[in-house]
Amino acid sequence: MWNERESPLRIEKRFEFEEYSKISKFMEKIEKLCKENDIYPNISFGKNFVSISIFLDNKKISDNEKDFSKDIDKFYLED
């Protein structure tokens, strides 16, 4: 589940991984998705996690941002 935060308005989620090599594959999929949707979230990662924050332009999440976050969830479940 994505968490909604304020100041600044954004949604964010942390994804956990057992192996660092899976992070690389996950990030490659996200890179393509970003280019396709022209959405560029803040991404940080470590040895076993990736944290993603999508900053919202409006007062609520748009359909495009919802679809984008759902696609990221699908990528995570694939691995």
Secondary structure per residue as TSV (DSSP state, phi and psi in degrees):
chain	resnum	aa	ss	phi	psi
A	1	M	-	360.0	134.3
A	2	W	-	-81.5	138.5
A	3	N	E	-99.5	133.1
A	4	E	E	-92.4	133.3
A	5	R	E	-127.0	158.0
A	6	E	T	-115.7	165.2
A	7	S	T	55.1	72.8
A	8	P	T	-82.0	158.6
A	9	L	T	-65.3	127.0
A	10	R	E	-163.2	164.8
A	11	I	E	-117.9	147.2
A	12	E	E	-147.7	157.0
A	13	K	E	-155.5	147.6
A	14	R	E	-112.9	130.4
A	15	F	E	-111.6	129.1
A	16	E	E	-100.2	142.8
A	17	F	-	-132.8	146.3
A	18	E	S	-83.7	-28.5
A	19	E	S	-129.4	139.4
A	20	Y	H	-62.3	-32.5
A	21	S	H	-62.3	-28.4
A	22	K	H	-71.9	-28.3
A	23	I	H	-63.3	-42.6
A	24	S	H	-60.0	-45.5
A	25	K	H	-64.0	-42.5
A	26	F	H	-60.7	-44.9
A	27	M	H	-66.2	-35.2
A	28	E	H	-62.4	-42.0
A	29	K	H	-66.1	-39.7
A	30	I	H	-66.1	-38.7
A	31	E	H	-57.8	-46.3
A	32	K	H	-62.6	-43.6
A	33	L	H	-61.4	-40.8
A	34	C	H	-60.5	-46.9
A	35	K	H	-64.1	-39.9
A	36	E	H	-66.8	-34.5
A	37	N	H	-104.5	-5.4
A	38	D	T	54.5	42.1
A	39	I	-	-123.0	125.9
A	40	Y	-	-125.8	91.6
A	41	P	-	-75.2	166.2
A	42	N	E	-80.3	131.7
A	43	I	E	-129.9	132.1
A	44	S	E	-131.1	152.4
A	45	F	E	-150.8	160.7
A	46	G	-	-138.3	-158.9
A	47	K	S	-60.0	-35.5
A	48	N	S	-137.4	22.0
A	49	F	E	-152.6	159.6
A	50	V	E	-133.3	129.1
A	51	S	E	-112.4	132.2
A	52	I	E	-126.0	131.7
A	53	S	E	-123.6	124.9
A	54	I	E	-108.1	113.4
A	55	F	E	-82.3	132.3
A	56	L	-	-94.7	136.8
A	57	D	S	-80.0	-29.5
A	58	N	S	-108.6	-175.6
A	59	K	S	-78.9	-7.5
A	60	K	S	-144.3	164.1
A	61	I	-	-70.8	135.6
A	62	S	-	-82.9	165.4
A	63	D	H	-60.6	-39.2
A	64	N	H	-62.6	-41.9
A	65	E	H	-68.8	-36.4
A	66	K	H	-62.8	-47.2
A	67	D	H	-62.9	-40.3
A	68	F	H	-59.6	-47.4
A	69	S	H	-67.0	-35.5
A	70	K	H	-66.2	-38.4
A	71	D	H	-64.1	-39.3
A	72	I	H	-62.6	-42.7
A	73	D	H	-58.5	-41.0
A	74	K	H	-62.8	-43.0
A	75	F	H	-57.8	-42.0
A	76	Y	H	-64.6	-41.4
A	77	L	H	-71.6	-24.1
A	78	E	H	-67.8	-32.9
A	79	D	-	-88.3	360.0
